[in-house]
Amino acid sequence: MNFNKGYPKPPAPVENNWKPGFTAGLLVGIRLNEKLAFQQEYLWSRMQGKETNSATDYSFDYLSLPVLIQYTVFPRVSLLAGPQFDLLIQAEKRANGQTLNITRDTEERSIGATAGVGVRLLNNLSLSARYTHGLNHIRLRKSAGMQEFMFQSVQLSVAAIF
């Protein structure tokens, strides 16, 4: 989460920290030719961040739908790129030992650009690393204490192919 990318910009820089999240889901791959494939994913993603100045933790659960093109560079190595669409399921804010549900105070949709690299370890097991950069500002209403932020995430995933 990057609160400094919101609008309007905060009067003083907001210090942010990365926090680990979790992603689980399914993917469907359709081979278009020897080098090119289309990959649609259906994921539940937990994205988290910490606003250090106020010691406030944020947690967002999304239904994430990456739509990726996969290009095979070497027999077991491929590049991935495409948009990712996110729909908010639940949002929480934790500060001073209290947890508040801020789902109704958080913008429901997010869109990002995803790029990464995948390595097929075995015929039915692959490992990928990707970076997602949020393209839109996610608005939090005044009652949540912040105005806007943008997501940036790094993801390491293992996929079993059936």
N, C-alpha and C positions, 0 to 999 in steps of 0.2 A: 504494500500500500504506500502510495506517495501522496501525502497531503499537500506538498508544495506544488504539485501540478494542477491543483484545483483552481476554480475561478469563483470569486476573485482570489488572487494570491493572498496567503496569510500575511499579516503585518510583519511578523518575524518568522524566520525559517522554522519548520516543524521537523524535529528529529524523529526519524522512523527506523524501525528495526524489522528485519525479515523474521518470519516465524514459519516453522515447517507446517505443512498441511498434509492432506491425504486425498488420493483420487482412486476410484474404482469404477469399473464399467465394462462395456463390451465394444468391440469394433467389428466393422464389416469392411473387408477389402475386396475390390473388384479389379482384376488385372486387365488393363486396356491393351497392352502389348508387352513385349519382352522387358522393356525398361520403365514403363509407366503404369501406375496403378492409382485408383481412386480409393480413399479410405475415409469412411464415415464412422465417428465414434459417438457413443452415448455414455456419458460419464457423470458420476456424482463427485463433485470437487469441493473440498474444504480449503478456502483461502483465508489466511490469517495475517495479521500485522499488528505491530505495537507502535503506539504513539508515545515516544519516550518521555517527552516533556511532562506529560500528565500521568505517566504509568498506566495508560489505558490500552487494554488488549481488545482487538476486534476479530470476530470470527464470522465468515460468510459461507453458507452452504449453497452451492449452485448445481443445477442441471446444466452441464457443459456439453455443447455439440460442436466439436471440431470437424471441419470438412476439409480434408487434406489431399493434396496430390503428392504421391510418393514416386520419386525418380531413383532408379537403381543405378548407382555409380560403379560399384564392383559387385560381383556375385552375391556377397553377403552384406553389403553396405548400401544404404539408401538415404536420400535426403527427403525431408517432409516439409511442406509449407501450405498455408491456407488460413482462412478465417476461423475464428472460434466464437460461437454465440453462447451466451450464458443467461440463464433464467434463475433469479434468486428464489431459493426455497426458504431459508431462514438466516437471520442476522442477529448477532449478539455483541454486546459491549460489556467488558468487565473492567471495573475500576473500584478501588477502595473496598475490595472484598465482596462487592455486589455485582450480580449479572443482570443486565437489562436486555429484554428482547426489543431490538430496533428494526425488526423486519418491515413494519409499516412505515418506518422513517427512512428506508433505504430504497433507492431506485431499483426497479425490478430487473432491468435488462442491462447487459453489458456485451460489448463486442471487442474482440482482440485479434491481433495478427500472430500466428504461430509459425515457428520455423524450428527445425531440429534435424537430428541424424539418428538413424536406426541401424542396429547390427543384428543380423540373424545368427544366434549362437548355435542353434540346432535347427533341424527342419521345421520344428513346431514351437520354438522358443526364441523370442527376440528381446532386445534391450534397446531402449531409445532415450535420448536426452533432448529436451526441447525448451524453448524460451517463448513465453507469451507476453506480449506487450498490449496493455489495454489501450483502445483507441478512443473511447469515450470517457467523459467525466462521470463518476458515480456520485450522485447527490445524496447527502444526508440532510434531513430537515434540521432546523435549528434546535429542536428538542433533543437531538442526538449529540449536540455539542460541536459538530464540525459541519463544514459546508460541502466540499467536494474532494474527491481523490481519484487517482488512477491506479490500476493494478499493473504490476510487472511480476511475472513468476517464472521460475526455473523448475522444470519437472524432469524427474528420472523415473522411467517406467519399465516394467517387465510385462511382456504379453505372451500368453500361451495361445498358440494357433491350432484350431481344431478343424 
